[in-house]
């Protein structure tokens, strides 16, 4: 898909990127020019990418002169890669990235119309993990934590993430049966938020495997299981309240382009 991405990392990433998630495919970047940098390259700092601590990492951008915003990064292991298709960015990608492990991939597609991506914290806790950020997906304020070797989070095209949203692919801490002296909690999952999903303010995705395309998650909902496509779901835990619904970024209507994202 992109230079610098190992075959293993690309296969892991592609396994989550079905057509229900993104229109980006193997050949989407065939016509791009790429600029290869490192986290400590002065040019990276000029783009707004700052490696604060840890081993160096590879950076790949598609426009070496267009600032991306303000990303502060800490790394713990070697072989990590940050890719940004920054041709459409206008300095509106901001946040903190902490990578404890090695061979992790963070992948940002371009945005349009001045869309904002605010990552309060992206915390990758193990090796060979990934974050995929879809075309035109936006976030006012989002915190993402990924646990488990080889696990990841995929945010689909044109997703809308509101204030105070947390995405956790695991249960945070061990849950233990004291009688049998054994774990009873669920293992970390790869969380896939499909295209054109709206996550309402203060929603929490906790060990959630998937949210189907076009769906709406109500404010302050706890989502700990799969949510189907084109539904409105809310509550603690979230449950489907209405089927065959979706949403538009405009206050009063859906555009034809948004309808096309939902498929037939």
Steps between C-alpha positions, in 0.01 A plus 500: 500500500773746598881486490664409828212279615606140545304222332391370842380842615318560172322164520392572857369842402323378187317231698299774672446720193197353329292707253261569789784687672680692227530568130879498535659192343830351393539736203366820656845656541656381175509855361639665814845635567628411844740683726690286751598666826586405855354621825807710570527654156468884512257473209274282716493770763410757235202283406391493866618145579714488813671188635544576869662183631603146411645330191464674167214409266433522128267772373344493153307800364359585158568875516828604666394865517148480646481516882286232661441671836661405829578135573713415806637146493674270748635161394615199696628262234647494149334461163197725552354688202278806464338561160302817423340576166523869581409653163165615640602590855499862618679470833198334660641166619589536867572261782730274698621158383665258743640177358644258755577214260672438170389470136179700547329691219302826525325586173314827433317561175428850378205714609300755303327825582718585797385205709658469846662192653569539871665204673525567869706184528581207274659237726636189326603262775651203317681387184383492137188709565328742263272799481329568166325835447262509202447756226324809631452358851496771770523513878437789734667325793579128508712275721607158365675222690609176334608187686608161365773403256388541139175675597379832365228759449359596161293817462304495174460765233291806594459394862404776744634473856365749752645648819627271772480169312712210627589197291648211700546163332531322835358503852789706642592260785477131584174361632579196716304208644632454853353150536657348190795742498450567131421797272137556403533823303490523119813516290584819305335531158569695184239778501359592159280808465363485146444795264263788578449415868416772753625445855313735733653706777667305783430162341724216622593208275629231735619171350264570208580303183298700247250774423326464164507768233263793530406433862456757776615444860322718753675734743647339814434148376712198594557274198644161596375284212447516124252753362341431158495740206250786457355505851474742790631347822530647850512409866721321752559254355393632159210330324336561165214751530414542132592328175551634145617843610815701446615861534638806318762756592253775414257581782189431293578258218715226350688570180495273197868424561422386854221276374738341250736412784230274641485282190187337358 
